[in-house]
């Protein structure tokens, strides 16, 4: 997986309101260059999911939870 950093000084996603009050934040999304054209539409169904990417997000979430547990 790769990552990019970008400022979010507006409501660009659900995490923005947390960031604005001082919490560290992170947002995961499909690659912006090859994003799934069906996202947030009636055609956004499980048969179009990239399960390899889902696995990577699961690993990321688990690693994030472990880091939080170790440092808090």
C-alpha positions as CSV (number, residue, x, y, z in Angstrom):
1,X,0.0,0.0,0.0
2,X,1.1,3.5,-0.6
3,X,0.1,6.7,1.1
4,X,-0.2,10.4,0.4
5,X,-0.6,13.2,2.9
6,X,-2.8,16.2,2.2
7,X,-4.3,19.0,4.2
8,X,-7.9,18.6,5.1
9,X,-9.0,22.1,6.3
10,X,-12.6,21.5,5.3
11,X,-15.1,18.7,5.7
12,X,-13.4,16.4,3.1
13,X,-14.4,13.3,5.1
14,X,-15.9,12.0,8.3
15,X,-12.6,12.4,10.1
16,X,-12.3,16.1,9.5
17,X,-14.4,17.2,12.5
18,X,-12.2,15.1,14.8
19,X,-9.0,16.7,13.3
20,X,-10.4,20.2,13.8
21,X,-10.7,19.7,17.5
22,X,-7.2,18.4,17.9
23,X,-7.3,14.6,17.4
24,X,-4.7,12.9,15.2
25,X,-6.5,11.5,12.2
26,X,-6.1,9.2,9.3
27,X,-8.4,8.3,6.4
28,X,-8.1,5.3,4.1
29,X,-9.4,5.3,0.6
30,X,-9.0,3.5,-2.7
31,X,-6.3,5.0,-5.0
32,X,-7.6,8.4,-6.1
33,X,-6.3,7.7,-9.6
34,X,-8.0,4.4,-10.1
35,X,-11.0,4.9,-7.7
36,X,-13.9,2.6,-8.1
37,X,-16.5,4.5,-10.1
38,X,-19.4,2.7,-8.3
39,X,-18.5,4.1,-4.8
40,X,-21.6,5.6,-3.0
41,X,-24.0,4.6,-5.8
42,X,-26.7,1.9,-6.1
43,X,-24.1,-0.1,-8.1
44,X,-21.7,-0.2,-5.0
45,X,-22.3,-3.8,-4.3
46,X,-20.1,-6.6,-2.8
47,X,-19.6,-8.3,-6.2
48,X,-17.5,-5.2,-7.2
49,X,-15.4,-5.2,-4.1
50,X,-11.6,-5.6,-4.3
51,X,-11.1,-8.3,-1.6
52,X,-7.3,-8.0,-1.8
53,X,-7.6,-4.3,-0.9
54,X,-10.1,-5.2,1.9
55,X,-7.4,-7.6,3.3
56,X,-4.8,-4.8,3.2
57,X,-7.3,-2.4,5.0
58,X,-7.9,-5.2,7.6
59,X,-4.2,-5.5,8.2
60,X,-3.8,-1.7,8.5
61,X,-6.7,-1.5,11.0
62,X,-5.2,-4.3,13.1
63,X,-1.8,-2.7,13.1
64,X,-3.4,0.6,14.1
65,X,-5.3,-1.1,17.0
66,X,-2.1,-2.8,18.2
67,X,-0.2,0.5,18.1
68,X,-2.9,2.2,20.1
69,X,-2.9,-0.6,22.7
70,X,0.9,-0.4,23.1
71,X,1.1,3.3,23.5
72,X,-1.9,4.1,25.6
